[in-house]
Amino acid sequence: MMSTSRTLPEMVGWVRQEGLALSLPTDRLAFLIAIKTLSEDESDLSEAALHDAFGYVSNAFGQMDETLTGRANNAINDLIRQQLLSRFNTDMVAGESLYRLSRLGMGIVDFFMDQRQVDSIKLSILLEHLAAELDTARKAALETNTREQWDAEVLPRLTFSLEETLGRIDLTQRAMDEQQNQVKSEIAALLTQNWVDAIHSCEKLLHETGQTLRELQDTLDAAGHRLQAGLLNIQEVAQGRDDLFHVEELTHALQGRLDVITSWGQQCIELWSRYDRHVHKFIRNAIDMDKNRAFSQRLRDSIRNFEQHNFLLRVAEEPRLLELRDETIAIHDEEVTGEVPLEMEYMEMVDINQELAERIERYLARYPEQGHQLDVADVLREYLLDYPAHAHFDVARLLIDQAVRLGHASGERELHHQPAWKPINQAGSKVQAYVIDQY
């Protein structure tokens, strides 16, 4: 490869010296493609044939017929000046000439025609063709021995078939990039015109493009491993042979191109995910900042007169619970009359606790009177048998409060000794308490 510092100034100076420039509006490009189509039957075209082609293009673009001849001559001279069309004089006296597309003109037309064909070819088909060619090259590599056989059977497939397919894959990737940009332009136009009506269309475009890219990534991952394995097999066969060093270098180059193809797919997925999040964020912000609340009004209109729509709305309502608390009475503002039986008369929680505390106090009074030790765990286990499980916590709290008022335990002075955990009910509740022996 030549040095960039040496070639770049030369190339720039050459373009400036020659005054090279290209200007191809849509009608000029259509005229160029029309010339290419006519030249498939005849390589050299007369001026009359060019005028006929220009007339067809003018009719397609809806241009006036009165100035057709003058505009045709200007278009022909413009293509000749840009070196897209070559003119050959056949009769100097009569002034007759023949015209032929130049290499530059052929290249431009072929590019657009190939681009149209590339759009119709799926990348998965190209990758499958590439894998088939690589399998053929691998089988040929295993069956050949001499360098002449390698150059005749293996190298052409790697150099021409794989290179051509990789080139078409590159064109397909560029076409998919253009498709993504076109989708972005459509979404931007929709959101600029009327974002409320465009939300559904944007969601559809985002979903379809994202689904296509995910399928593309799956295809690239599956085919990439297969292609890399095939190249590695060929490389292993050629490895260690000095006469096949050029084959080994070629496989390295092809592996690099495959890595570029795979990384391109991953990058497309990542960039599209960012764009997807950006569009959704824009839509959310637009809804939040909508002064007229058009989106909210649209939602309200969609459910207005729903009984006239072609769908049914079913509602499942759970039966309400009957509550007897005073909060329920306050909420519903209901008036209660009548007398409540004494056994159902409401009692404050403080009164209940006080009554229970007095009962526990009378129950524990026999321990200091008789001088017996009070093991809180044993007393709790025996006392809680008369109460339901949901009341055990409150009863145990009151009993412990009354027990510690009677005295203290001598074992509390031994800091290194901790009492054992003892169960107090069948539910597995346990307490850790000293035995009260000093009242």
TIMINU-405364 format. One record per residue (C-alpha): residue number from 1; residue in one letter; x, y, z. Coordinates in Angstrom, 1 decimal, padded with zeros to 4 digits. Example, Ala and Ser with C-alpha at 12.3 -4.5 7.8 and 13.67 -1.06 7.14 Angstrom:
% TIMINU-405364
<1, A, <012.3, -004.5, 007.8>>
<2, S, <013.7, -001.1, 007.1>>
% end
This chain:
% TIMINU-405364
<1, M, <000.0, 000.0, 000.0>>
<2, M, <001.3, 003.4, -001.0>>
<3, S, <001.9, 006.1, 001.6>>
<4, T, <-001.1, 008.3, 002.1>>
<5, S, <001.0, 011.5, 002.4>>
<6, R, <002.3, 010.8, -001.1>>
<7, T, <-000.9, 009.8, -002.8>>
<8, L, <-003.5, 012.0, -001.2>>
<9, P, <-002.1, 015.4, -002.5>>
<10, E, <-001.6, 013.9, -005.9>>
<11, M, <-005.2, 012.7, -006.1>>
<12, V, <-006.6, 016.0, -004.8>>
<13, G, <-004.4, 017.9, -007.2>>
<14, W, <-005.5, 015.8, -010.1>>
<15, V, <-009.2, 016.3, -009.4>>
<16, R, <-008.6, 020.0, -009.1>>
<17, Q, <-006.6, 020.2, -012.3>>
<18, E, <-009.1, 018.2, -014.3>>
<19, G, <-012.0, 020.1, -012.9>>
<20, L, <-014.0, 016.9, -012.2>>
<21, A, <-017.6, 017.4, -011.1>>
<22, L, <-020.9, 015.5, -011.1>>
<23, S, <-024.4, 016.9, -011.1>>
<24, L, <-027.2, 014.4, -011.7>>
<25, P, <-030.7, 015.5, -010.9>>
<26, T, <-033.4, 012.9, -011.0>>
<27, D, <-034.4, 013.6, -014.7>>
<28, R, <-030.7, 013.4, -015.8>>
<29, L, <-030.2, 010.1, -014.0>>
<30, A, <-033.4, 008.8, -015.6>>
<31, F, <-032.1, 009.8, -019.0>>
<32, L, <-028.8, 008.1, -018.3>>
<33, I, <-030.6, 004.9, -017.3>>
<34, A, <-032.7, 005.1, -020.4>>
<35, I, <-029.6, 005.4, -022.6>>
<36, K, <-028.2, 002.3, -020.8>>
<37, T, <-031.4, 000.4, -021.5>>
<38, L, <-031.4, 001.3, -025.2>>
<39, S, <-027.7, 000.4, -025.5>>
<40, E, <-028.4, -003.2, -024.5>>
<41, D, <-029.6, -003.8, -028.1>>
<42, E, <-027.2, -001.5, -029.8>>
<43, S, <-023.9, -000.5, -028.3>>
<44, D, <-023.7, 002.8, -030.3>>
<45, L, <-026.7, 005.0, -030.4>>
<46, S, <-027.6, 007.8, -032.9>>
<47, E, <-028.6, 011.2, -031.9>>
<48, A, <-032.2, 010.5, -032.9>>
<49, A, <-032.3, 007.5, -030.5>>
<50, L, <-031.1, 009.8, -027.7>>
<51, H, <-033.8, 012.3, -028.5>>
<52, D, <-036.4, 009.5, -028.4>>
<53, A, <-035.1, 008.4, -025.0>>
<54, F, <-035.2, 011.9, -023.7>>
<55, G, <-038.7, 012.4, -025.0>>
<56, Y, <-039.9, 009.3, -023.0>>
<57, V, <-038.2, 010.7, -019.9>>
<58, S, <-039.8, 014.1, -020.4>>
<59, N, <-043.2, 012.6, -020.7>>
<60, A, <-042.7, 010.6, -017.5>>
<61, F, <-041.7, 013.8, -015.7>>
<62, G, <-044.6, 015.8, -017.2>>
<63, Q, <-042.3, 018.3, -019.0>>
<64, M, <-043.4, 020.5, -022.0>>
<65, D, <-043.0, 019.1, -025.5>>
<66, E, <-042.4, 022.6, -027.1>>
<67, T, <-038.8, 022.8, -025.8>>
<68, L, <-038.1, 019.1, -026.2>>
<69, T, <-035.4, 019.4, -028.8>>
<70, G, <-033.5, 022.1, -027.1>>
<71, R, <-033.6, 020.4, -023.7>>
<72, A, <-032.5, 017.1, -025.2>>
<73, N, <-029.5, 018.8, -026.8>>
<74, N, <-028.6, 020.5, -023.5>>
<75, A, <-028.9, 017.2, -021.6>>
<76, I, <-026.7, 015.3, -024.1>>
<77, N, <-024.0, 018.0, -024.0>>
<78, D, <-024.2, 018.1, -020.2>>
<79, L, <-023.6, 014.3, -020.0>>
<80, I, <-020.7, 014.6, -022.5>>
<81, R, <-019.2, 017.5, -020.4>>
<82, Q, <-019.3, 015.4, -017.2>>
<83, Q, <-017.7, 012.4, -019.1>>
<84, L, <-020.7, 010.3, -018.7>>
<85, L, <-021.3, 010.0, -022.5>>
<86, S, <-018.8, 009.7, -025.3>>
<87, R, <-019.5, 011.1, -028.8>>
<88, F, <-017.9, 009.8, -032.0>>
<89, N, <-018.2, 011.7, -035.3>>
<90, T, <-019.0, 009.4, -038.2>>
<91, D, <-019.6, 011.9, -041.0>>
<92, M, <-017.8, 015.2, -040.7>>
<93, V, <-019.7, 016.7, -043.6>>
<94, A, <-023.2, 015.7, -042.6>>
<95, G, <-022.4, 016.2, -038.9>>
<96, E, <-023.7, 012.8, -037.9>>
<97, S, <-022.4, 011.3, -034.6>>
<98, L, <-022.7, 008.1, -032.6>>
<99, Y, <-022.9, 008.1, -028.8>>
<100, R, <-021.8, 005.5, -026.2>>
<101, L, <-021.9, 005.5, -022.4>>
<102, S, <-018.4, 006.0, -020.8>>
<103, R, <-017.0, 003.8, -018.0>>
<104, L, <-018.2, 006.4, -015.5>>
<105, G, <-021.7, 006.4, -016.9>>
<106, M, <-021.8, 002.6, -017.0>>
<107, G, <-020.6, 002.5, -013.4>>
<108, I, <-023.2, 004.9, -012.1>>
<109, V, <-026.1, 003.1, -013.9>>
<110, D, <-024.8, -000.3, -012.8>>
<111, F, <-024.6, 000.9, -009.2>>
<112, F, <-028.3, 002.0, -009.1>>
<113, M, <-029.4, -001.1, -011.0>>
<114, D, <-027.4, -003.4, -008.6>>
<115, Q, <-028.8, -001.4, -005.7>>
<116, R, <-032.3, -002.2, -006.8>>
<117, Q, <-031.4, -005.9, -007.2>>
<118, V, <-029.7, -005.9, -003.8>>
<119, D, <-032.8, -004.7, -002.1>>
<120, S, <-034.7, -007.8, -003.3>>
<121, I, <-032.0, -010.3, -002.1>>
<122, K, <-032.2, -011.4, 001.5>>
<123, L, <-029.0, -011.5, 003.5>>
<124, S, <-029.8, -015.0, 004.7>>
<125, I, <-029.7, -016.2, 001.0>>
<126, L, <-026.3, -014.7, 000.5>>
<127, L, <-024.9, -016.1, 003.7>>
<128, E, <-026.2, -019.6, 002.7>>
<129, H, <-024.5, -019.3, -000.7>>
<130, L, <-021.3, -018.2, 001.0>>
<131, A, <-021.4, -021.2, 003.4>>
<132, A, <-022.0, -023.6, 000.5>>
<133, E, <-019.0, -022.1, -001.4>>
<134, L, <-016.9, -022.4, 001.7>>
<135, D, <-017.9, -026.0, 002.2>>
<136, T, <-016.9, -026.8, -001.4>>
<137, A, <-013.5, -025.1, -000.9>>
<138, R, <-012.9, -027.0, 002.4>>
<139, K, <-013.6, -030.3, 000.7>>
<140, A, <-011.3, -029.4, -002.2>>
<141, A, <-008.6, -028.4, 000.3>>
<142, L, <-008.8, -031.8, 002.0>>
<143, E, <-008.4, -033.7, -001.3>>
<144, T, <-005.5, -031.7, -002.8>>
<145, N, <-001.8, -032.0, -002.0>>
<146, T, <000.3, -029.9, -004.3>>
<147, R, <000.3, -026.1, -004.6>>
<148, E, <-000.8, -026.4, -008.3>>
<149, Q, <-003.9, -028.3, -007.1>>
<150, W, <-004.5, -025.7, -004.4>>
<151, D, <-004.2, -022.8, -006.9>>
<152, A, <-006.6, -024.6, -009.3>>
<153, E, <-009.2, -025.9, -006.9>>
<154, V, <-009.2, -024.0, -003.7>>
<155, L, <-007.7, -020.5, -004.3>>
<156, P, <-010.2, -019.5, -007.1>>
<157, R, <-013.2, -020.3, -004.8>>
<158, L, <-011.7, -018.2, -002.0>>
<159, T, <-010.6, -015.4, -004.2>>
<160, F, <-013.5, -015.0, -006.6>>
<161, S, <-016.6, -016.8, -005.3>>
<162, L, <-016.2, -015.8, -001.6>>
<163, E, <-015.0, -012.3, -002.5>>
<164, E, <-017.9, -011.7, -004.8>>
<165, T, <-020.4, -013.0, -002.2>>
<166, L, <-018.8, -010.9, 000.5>>
<167, G, <-019.0, -007.9, -001.8>>
<168, R, <-022.8, -008.5, -002.3>>
<169, I, <-023.2, -008.9, 001.4>>
<170, D, <-021.5, -005.5, 001.9>>
<171, L, <-023.9, -003.9, -000.6>>
<172, T, <-026.9, -005.6, 001.1>>
<173, Q, <-025.7, -004.2, 004.5>>
<174, R, <-025.4, -000.7, 003.0>>
<175, A, <-028.9, -001.1, 001.5>>
<176, M, <-030.3, -002.1, 004.9>>
<177, D, <-028.6, 001.0, 006.5>>
<178, E, <-030.4, 003.2, 003.9>>
<179, Q, <-033.7, 001.4, 004.7>>
<180, Q, <-033.2, 002.2, 008.4>>
<181, N, <-032.5, 005.9, 007.6>>
<182, Q, <-035.7, 005.9, 005.4>>
<183, V, <-037.7, 004.5, 008.3>>
<184, K, <-036.3, 007.2, 010.6>>
<185, S, <-037.2, 009.9, 008.1>>
<186, E, <-040.8, 008.5, 007.8>>
<187, I, <-041.1, 008.5, 011.6>>
<188, A, <-039.8, 012.0, 011.9>>
<189, A, <-042.2, 013.2, 009.2>>
<190, L, <-045.2, 011.5, 011.0>>
<191, L, <-044.3, 013.0, 014.4>>
<192, T, <-043.8, 016.4, 012.8>>
<193, Q, <-047.2, 016.5, 011.1>>
<194, N, <-049.6, 015.1, 013.6>>
<195, W, <-048.0, 013.1, 016.4>>
<196, V, <-051.3, 012.0, 017.9>>
<197, D, <-052.4, 010.2, 014.8>>
<198, A, <-048.9, 009.0, 014.1>>
<199, I, <-048.3, 007.1, 017.3>>
<200, H, <-049.8, 003.9, 015.9>>
<201, S, <-047.8, 004.2, 012.7>>
<202, C, <-044.6, 004.9, 014.5>>
<203, E, <-045.1, 001.9, 016.8>>
<204, K, <-045.7, -000.3, 013.8>>
<205, L, <-042.6, 000.9, 012.0>>
<206, L, <-040.4, 000.6, 015.1>>
<207, H, <-041.7, -003.0, 015.8>>
<208, E, <-041.3, -004.2, 012.2>>
<209, T, <-037.8, -002.8, 011.9>>
<210, G, <-036.7, -004.1, 015.3>>
<211, Q, <-038.1, -007.6, 014.4>>
<212, T, <-036.2, -007.5, 011.1>>
<213, L, <-032.9, -006.6, 012.9>>
<214, R, <-033.4, -009.3, 015.5>>
<215, E, <-033.9, -011.9, 012.8>>
<216, L, <-030.8, -010.5, 011.0>>
<217, Q, <-028.7, -010.8, 014.2>>
<218, D, <-029.8, -014.4, 014.7>>
<219, T, <-028.9, -015.2, 011.0>>
<220, L, <-025.5, -013.5, 011.4>>
<221, D, <-024.7, -015.4, 014.6>>
<222, A, <-025.7, -018.8, 013.2>>
<223, A, <-023.9, -018.3, 009.8>>
<224, G, <-020.9, -016.6, 011.3>>
<225, H, <-019.9, -019.6, 013.5>>
<226, R, <-020.3, -021.9, 010.5>>
<227, L, <-018.3, -019.7, 008.2>>
<228, Q, <-015.5, -019.1, 010.7>>
<229, A, <-015.3, -022.9, 011.3>>
<230, G, <-014.9, -023.5, 007.6>>
<231, L, <-012.2, -021.0, 007.2>>
<232, L, <-010.4, -022.4, 010.3>>
<233, N, <-010.5, -025.9, 008.7>>
<234, I, <-008.9, -024.6, 005.5>>
<235, Q, <-006.3, -022.6, 007.5>>
<236, E, <-005.4, -025.7, 009.5>>
<237, V, <-004.8, -027.7, 006.3>>
<238, A, <-002.6, -025.0, 004.9>>
<239, Q, <-000.8, -024.2, 008.1>>
<240, G, <002.9, -025.2, 008.3>>
<241, R, <003.3, -025.3, 004.5>>
<242, D, <005.5, -022.5, 003.0>>
<243, D, <004.1, -023.0, -000.5>>
<244, L, <000.6, -022.3, 000.9>>
<245, F, <001.4, -019.2, 002.9>>
<246, H, <-000.6, -017.0, 000.5>>
<247, V, <-003.7, -019.2, 001.2>>
<248, E, <-003.2, -018.8, 004.9>>
<249, E, <-003.0, -015.0, 004.6>>
<250, L, <-006.2, -015.0, 002.5>>
<251, T, <-008.1, -017.0, 005.1>>
<252, H, <-007.0, -014.5, 007.8>>
<253, A, <-008.3, -011.6, 005.6>>
<254, L, <-011.6, -013.4, 005.0>>
<255, Q, <-012.0, -014.0, 008.8>>
<256, G, <-011.5, -010.3, 009.4>>
<257, R, <-014.3, -009.5, 006.9>>
<258, L, <-016.6, -012.0, 008.5>>
<259, D, <-015.9, -010.3, 011.9>>
<260, V, <-016.8, -007.0, 010.4>>
<261, I, <-020.1, -008.4, 009.0>>
<262, T, <-021.1, -009.9, 012.4>>
<263, S, <-020.1, -006.7, 014.4>>
<264, W, <-022.2, -004.6, 011.9>>
<265, G, <-025.3, -006.6, 012.9>>
<266, Q, <-024.6, -006.1, 016.6>>
<267, Q, <-024.1, -002.4, 016.1>>
<268, C, <-027.3, -002.1, 014.1>>
<269, I, <-029.2, -003.7, 017.0>>
<270, E, <-027.7, -001.4, 019.6>>
<271, L, <-028.2, 001.8, 017.6>>
<272, W, <-031.8, 000.9, 016.7>>
<273, S, <-032.5, 000.2, 020.4>>
<274, R, <-031.3, 003.6, 021.3>>
<275, Y, <-033.4, 005.2, 018.6>>
<276, D, <-036.4, 003.2, 019.7>>
<277, R, <-036.0, 004.5, 023.3>>
<278, H, <-035.5, 008.0, 022.0>>
<279, V, <-038.8, 008.0, 020.0>>
<280, H, <-040.8, 006.5, 022.9>>
<281, K, <-039.3, 009.2, 025.2>>
<282, F, <-040.3, 011.9, 022.7>>
<283, I, <-043.9, 010.5, 022.5>>
<284, R, <-044.2, 010.4, 026.3>>
<285, N, <-042.9, 014.0, 026.6>>
<286, A, <-045.2, 015.2, 023.9>>
<287, I, <-048.2, 013.6, 025.7>>
<288, D, <-047.2, 015.2, 029.0>>
<289, M, <-046.7, 018.6, 027.5>>
<290, D, <-049.8, 018.6, 025.3>>
<291, K, <-051.6, 021.8, 026.3>>
<292, N, <-054.9, 020.7, 024.7>>
<293, R, <-054.7, 017.2, 026.2>>
<294, A, <-055.6, 015.9, 022.7>>
<295, F, <-054.4, 012.4, 023.6>>
<296, S, <-056.5, 012.3, 026.8>>
<297, Q, <-059.5, 013.6, 024.9>>
<298, R, <-058.9, 010.8, 022.3>>
<299, L, <-059.0, 008.2, 025.0>>
<300, R, <-062.2, 009.6, 026.5>>
<301, D, <-063.8, 009.6, 023.0>>
<302, S, <-062.8, 006.0, 022.4>>
<303, I, <-064.8, 004.8, 025.4>>
<304, R, <-067.8, 007.2, 025.1>>
<305, N, <-071.0, 005.4, 024.0>>
<306, F, <-069.2, 002.1, 024.3>>
<307, E, <-072.5, 000.2, 024.4>>
<308, Q, <-073.0, 001.2, 020.8>>
<309, H, <-069.7, -000.3, 019.8>>
<310, N, <-069.2, -003.9, 018.5>>
<311, F, <-067.7, -005.1, 021.8>>
<312, L, <-069.0, -005.9, 025.3>>
<313, L, <-067.4, -004.7, 028.6>>
<314, R, <-067.8, -007.2, 031.4>>
<315, V, <-067.3, -006.1, 035.0>>
<316, A, <-066.7, -008.5, 037.8>>
<317, E, <-067.7, -007.0, 041.2>>
<318, E, <-066.8, -008.8, 044.4>>
<319, P, <-069.5, -008.8, 047.1>>
<320, R, <-068.8, -006.4, 049.9>>
<321, L, <-068.0, -007.5, 053.4>>
<322, L, <-070.3, -006.6, 056.2>>
<323, E, <-068.5, -004.6, 058.8>>
<324, L, <-069.7, -003.9, 062.3>>
<325, R, <-067.2, -001.3, 063.4>>
<326, D, <-068.0, 002.3, 064.1>>
<327, E, <-065.8, 003.4, 061.2>>
<328, T, <-068.3, 001.8, 058.8>>
<329, I, <-071.1, 003.7, 060.5>>
<330, A, <-069.3, 006.9, 060.1>>
<331, I, <-068.5, 006.3, 056.4>>
<332, H, <-072.0, 005.4, 055.5>>
<333, D, <-073.6, 007.8, 057.9>>
<334, E, <-076.1, 005.2, 059.0>>
<335, E, <-078.2, 005.6, 062.2>>
<336, V, <-078.3, 002.7, 064.5>>
<337, T, <-081.2, 002.2, 066.9>>
<338, G, <-082.0, -000.4, 069.5>>
<339, E, <-080.3, -001.9, 072.6>>
<340, V, <-077.2, -004.0, 072.6>>
<341, P, <-077.1, -007.1, 074.9>>
<342, L, <-074.6, -006.9, 077.8>>
<343, E, <-072.5, -009.7, 076.4>>
<344, M, <-072.1, -007.8, 073.1>>
<345, E, <-071.5, -004.4, 074.7>>
<346, Y, <-068.4, -002.7, 073.3>>
<347, M, <-065.4, -002.4, 075.7>>
<348, E, <-062.4, -000.2, 075.3>>
<349, M, <-059.1, -002.0, 074.8>>
<350, V, <-057.7, -000.2, 077.8>>
<351, D, <-060.4, -001.7, 080.0>>
<352, I, <-059.7, -005.2, 078.6>>
<353, N, <-056.0, -004.9, 079.3>>
<354, Q, <-056.6, -003.6, 082.8>>
<355, E, <-059.0, -006.5, 083.6>>
<356, L, <-056.5, -009.0, 082.2>>
<357, A, <-053.6, -007.5, 084.1>>
<358, E, <-055.5, -007.7, 087.4>>
<359, R, <-056.4, -011.4, 086.7>>
<360, I, <-052.7, -012.2, 086.0>>
<361, E, <-051.7, -010.3, 089.1>>
<362, R, <-054.0, -012.5, 091.2>>
<363, Y, <-052.7, -015.6, 089.5>>
<364, L, <-049.0, -014.7, 090.3>>
<365, A, <-049.6, -013.6, 093.8>>
<366, R, <-049.2, -017.1, 095.2>>
<367, Y, <-045.6, -017.4, 094.2>>
<368, P, <-044.2, -014.7, 096.5>>
<369, E, <-046.6, -015.7, 099.3>>
<370, Q, <-045.5, -019.3, 099.2>>
<371, G, <-041.8, -018.4, 098.4>>
<372, H, <-041.7, -020.5, 095.3>>
<373, Q, <-039.5, -019.7, 092.3>>
<374, L, <-041.3, -018.2, 089.3>>
<375, D, <-040.1, -019.7, 086.0>>
<376, V, <-041.7, -017.3, 083.5>>
<377, A, <-041.5, -019.9, 080.6>>
<378, D, <-043.3, -022.6, 082.6>>
<379, V, <-046.0, -020.2, 083.9>>
<380, L, <-046.6, -018.9, 080.4>>
<381, R, <-046.9, -022.4, 078.9>>
<382, E, <-049.5, -023.3, 081.6>>
<383, Y, <-051.4, -020.0, 081.5>>
<384, L, <-051.7, -019.7, 077.7>>
<385, L, <-053.6, -022.9, 077.5>>
<386, D, <-056.8, -021.0, 078.4>>
<387, Y, <-056.4, -018.5, 075.6>>
<388, P, <-056.7, -018.7, 071.8>>
<389, A, <-053.5, -018.5, 069.7>>
<390, H, <-054.2, -015.0, 068.4>>
<391, A, <-054.2, -013.6, 071.9>>
<392, H, <-051.0, -015.3, 073.1>>
<393, F, <-048.7, -012.4, 072.3>>
<394, D, <-050.8, -009.8, 074.3>>
<395, V, <-051.3, -012.1, 077.2>>
<396, A, <-047.6, -013.0, 077.4>>
<397, R, <-046.7, -009.3, 077.4>>
<398, L, <-049.0, -008.6, 080.3>>
<399, L, <-047.9, -011.6, 082.3>>
<400, I, <-044.2, -010.7, 081.9>>
<401, D, <-044.9, -007.1, 082.9>>
<402, Q, <-046.6, -008.3, 086.1>>
<403, A, <-043.9, -010.9, 086.8>>
<404, V, <-041.0, -008.4, 086.7>>
<405, R, <-042.9, -006.2, 089.2>>
<406, L, <-042.8, -009.0, 091.8>>
<407, G, <-039.0, -009.3, 092.0>>
<408, H, <-035.8, -010.2, 090.2>>
<409, A, <-033.6, -013.1, 089.4>>
<410, S, <-030.2, -013.7, 091.0>>
<411, G, <-029.0, -015.2, 087.7>>
<412, E, <-029.0, -011.8, 086.1>>
<413, R, <-025.8, -010.9, 087.9>>
<414, E, <-023.9, -013.6, 086.0>>
<415, L, <-023.3, -011.8, 082.8>>
<416, H, <-021.7, -014.7, 081.0>>
<417, H, <-024.7, -017.0, 081.6>>
<418, Q, <-027.8, -016.6, 079.4>>
<419, P, <-031.0, -018.5, 080.1>>
<420, A, <-032.1, -021.0, 077.5>>
<421, W, <-034.9, -020.5, 075.1>>
<422, K, <-038.1, -022.4, 076.1>>
<423, P, <-041.3, -023.0, 074.2>>
<424, I, <-044.5, -021.6, 075.5>>
<425, N, <-047.2, -022.8, 073.1>>
<426, Q, <-047.7, -025.4, 070.4>>
<427, A, <-047.1, -022.9, 067.7>>
<428, G, <-043.4, -022.9, 068.5>>
<429, S, <-043.2, -019.5, 070.2>>
<430, K, <-040.2, -019.3, 072.7>>
<431, V, <-039.1, -017.0, 075.4>>
<432, Q, <-035.7, -016.4, 077.1>>
<433, A, <-036.2, -015.4, 080.8>>
<434, Y, <-034.4, -015.8, 084.1>>
<435, V, <-036.1, -017.6, 087.0>>
<436, I, <-037.4, -015.0, 089.5>>
<437, D, <-036.3, -016.1, 093.0>>
<438, Q, <-036.0, -012.9, 095.0>>
<439, Y, <-039.2, -011.0, 095.7>>
% end
